[in-house]
Structure formats: C-alpha cells, structure tokens
Amino acid sequence: MEEREFVQQRHQEFSKLDRPRELVVACPPMRSNVNLSRIVRAAGCCGVRRVICCGASKVIAKIARNGLEGIEIENHRTLLPILSRLREEDYELVGLEQTSGSESLFEAELRRKMVLVVGNERTGIDEEVLRILDRTVEIPVYGLPYSHNAATATVMALYEYCRQFPRG
C-alpha cells in the first residue's frame, strides 16, 4: 500500500457561495443555551445569515465562536407571528419534527427559500406552530434514544440543505 502524507490545514479560507443562502433557522425557547449556541455555530459554517430565537435564549460566544460573525440573531417573544410574516414573504415553513406526516430528511426535496423550524429539546414544536407549517421532515433513527439532540438534528438538517444547494 502506498504511503501518503496528510498535513492538517486548519482555518483555511472558507468556500464562497454564488448567492446568499435563503435559509432561516427558527428556534423556540430552548432549554439549553449550549444547544442554541451550537446551532448558531453550525449555521455560520453553512453560510446561514439569519437565526431567530425566542424567549430568554442567549448565544454563548465561546461555543458559537466565529459563527456569530455575519449572522443576524433575532430575538422574539414567540415564533408564531414571525413565521406568519415569513410565509407572507414566500418562505416555505419546514418543521424538523417527528410527526404522523413527516417525510425523511434524506428523501425530502428542500426549497431554497425556507425556514427550518427547530423544536424544543423536551417538547418539540408547539401544536399551534405545527398547524401553520407547510410540512415536516424528520431524521431516521436506527437505535435508542428515539430522537437526536435538537442541536445535532439541526446540524444534520443544515448539512442536507447545503448538500442540495452547495453554491448558495
């Protein structure tokens, strides 16, 4: 077997997008600011420019790292009014939630202009928010526990969005 040399290249210049991402991440009040901060960090890596959070949520800069640069963080009391406004702006509202009508994230054709609505770590997406969503997607689980952590699931959904729209 031919021997290869790999040299670590940390903190390279990031890839440029052909156009800005039209993805918004919307989070309900989260139980853990760590989860919210991990979501913001991943959103930054994916070129997402807008994250909506609710309640007393706070982003921990040490965890989000440079993810805060270039992202507009909006704080709202609740999700419902802002989601209604985004729908009027022609965003598709997609919940990341296990529901009776969810499609597998790995089979779903995502729209470029969409809001990814994340659920609370314990209670998921509130019923009134579920009612206004255009659809829900879920991540298949092949063992216990029955679902992924909210931040982990969001990162997986962000990755799938980027896979489908690699250039923005």
HUKATA-V636193 format. One record per residue. N is the residue number from 0. RES is the residue in one small letter. PHI is phi in whole degrees, 0 to 359 (999 if undefined). OMEGA is omega in degrees with one decimal (999 if undefined). NEAR is the number of other ideal C-beta (glycine too) atoms within 12 Angstrom. Layout:
BEGIN
{{N/RES/PHI/OMEGA/NEAR} {N/RES/PHI/OMEGA/NEAR}}
END
This chain:
BEGIN
{{0/m/999/-178.7/3} {1/e/289/179.4/4} {2/e/277/179.7/5} {3/r/240/176.4/6} {4/e/247/176.9/6} {5/f/244/178.9/6} {6/v/248/-179.1/7} {7/q/296/179.3/7} {8/q/234/-177.6/7} {9/r/273/173.7/6} {10/h/59/173.5/8} {11/q/289/174.8/8} {12/e/299/-178.3/7} {13/f/284/179.4/14} {14/s/292/178.4/13} {15/k/270/175.9/11} {16/l/269/176.5/20} {17/d/287/179.9/12} {18/r/208/179.3/15} {19/p/296/176.0/21} {20/r/293/176.7/33} {21/e/253/179.2/26} {22/l/252/174.3/40} {23/v/244/175.4/39} {24/v/256/-178.6/47} {25/a/238/-177.6/49} {26/c/242/173.6/48} {27/p/286/171.8/40} {28/p/303/-178.9/31} {29/m/264/176.4/38} {30/r/288/-173.2/21} {31/s/238/174.2/22} {32/n/293/176.2/25} {33/v/295/178.6/23} {34/n/299/179.0/35} {35/l/300/-179.0/41} {36/s/294/175.9/32} {37/r/292/177.1/34} {38/i/296/179.8/47} {39/v/296/178.8/45} {40/r/299/179.9/31} {41/a/295/178.3/35} {42/a/301/177.5/44} {43/g/299/178.7/32} {44/c/298/-177.1/26} {45/c/270/178.9/37} {46/g/80/175.8/30} {47/v/288/-175.1/39} {48/r/251/-175.6/26} {49/r/216/176.1/31} {50/v/233/178.6/42} {51/i/254/175.2/41} {52/c/229/-173.7/38} {53/c/233/175.8/30} {54/g/72/-176.3/19} {55/a/269/-178.1/15} {56/s/299/177.3/34} {57/k/226/177.4/24} {58/v/274/178.0/32} {59/i/271/-173.6/21} {60/a/302/-178.0/18} {61/k/297/179.2/16} {62/i/275/-179.1/23} {63/a/291/-179.0/31} {64/r/51/-177.5/20} {65/n/284/178.7/17} {66/g/300/179.9/32} {67/l/288/-179.4/26} {68/e/289/176.8/18} {69/g/84/178.0/22} {70/i/250/173.4/32} {71/e/272/177.9/20} {72/i/262/178.7/31} {73/e/252/174.4/25} {74/n/251/177.8/22} {75/h/229/179.1/24} {76/r/292/-179.8/16} {77/t/219/-177.6/20} {78/l/277/-170.1/39} {79/l/309/-178.1/26} {80/p/297/-178.4/19} {81/i/290/177.5/30} {82/l/294/176.8/36} {83/s/298/178.2/21} {84/r/295/-179.9/20} {85/l/295/176.4/32} {86/r/298/177.7/25} {87/e/298/177.4/13} {88/e/272/175.5/17} {89/d/73/171.6/15} {90/y/277/170.5/30} {91/e/277/-179.6/29} {92/l/262/-175.7/37} {93/v/241/178.5/42} {94/g/272/174.5/41} {95/l/262/-170.2/48} {96/e/202/173.6/36} {97/q/278/177.4/25} {98/t/225/179.4/23} {99/s/296/-179.0/9} {100/g/247/-178.6/16} {101/s/293/170.5/27} {102/e/256/178.3/24} {103/s/297/177.9/20} {104/l/303/-175.6/33} {105/f/282/177.8/18} {106/e/246/-175.6/14} {107/a/284/170.8/28} {108/e/269/-177.0/19} {109/l/276/173.8/31} {110/r/267/-179.7/22} {111/r/299/-177.4/25} {112/k/263/-175.8/25} {113/m/213/172.4/38} {114/v/249/174.2/43} {115/l/267/-179.0/51} {116/v/264/-177.1/47} {117/v/265/177.5/50} {118/g/265/173.4/41} {119/n/294/-175.9/32} {120/e/303/-176.8/29} {121/r/259/-170.6/16} {122/t/255/-179.8/17} {123/g/72/179.8/28} {124/i/270/179.4/38} {125/d/303/-178.2/25} {126/e/302/-178.4/16} {127/e/294/176.3/16} {128/v/286/177.8/36} {129/l/306/-177.0/29} {130/r/295/-177.1/17} {131/i/263/-179.3/29} {132/l/290/174.7/36} {133/d/284/178.1/27} {134/r/191/175.4/27} {135/t/233/174.4/32} {136/v/235/177.3/39} {137/e/224/179.5/31} {138/i/260/178.3/31} {139/p/303/178.4/19} {140/v/241/-174.1/18} {141/y/249/178.9/9} {142/g/192/179.9/8} {143/l/271/-1.2/7} {144/p/288/-171.1/12} {145/y/283/-179.6/14} {146/s/208/177.1/25} {147/h/276/170.9/27} {148/n/303/-175.9/26} {149/a/303/-179.6/38} {150/a/291/179.4/33} {151/t/298/179.3/23} {152/a/297/179.6/39} {153/t/296/178.6/44} {154/v/299/179.1/32} {155/m/296/179.1/30} {156/a/292/176.9/41} {157/l/297/178.7/38} {158/y/299/-179.8/25} {159/e/296/176.8/30} {160/y/300/179.8/37} {161/c/295/177.0/26} {162/r/295/-179.0/17} {163/q/283/-179.6/24} {164/f/230/-172.1/26} {165/p/295/-176.0/18} {166/r/255/176.8/15} {167/g/117/999/21}}
END
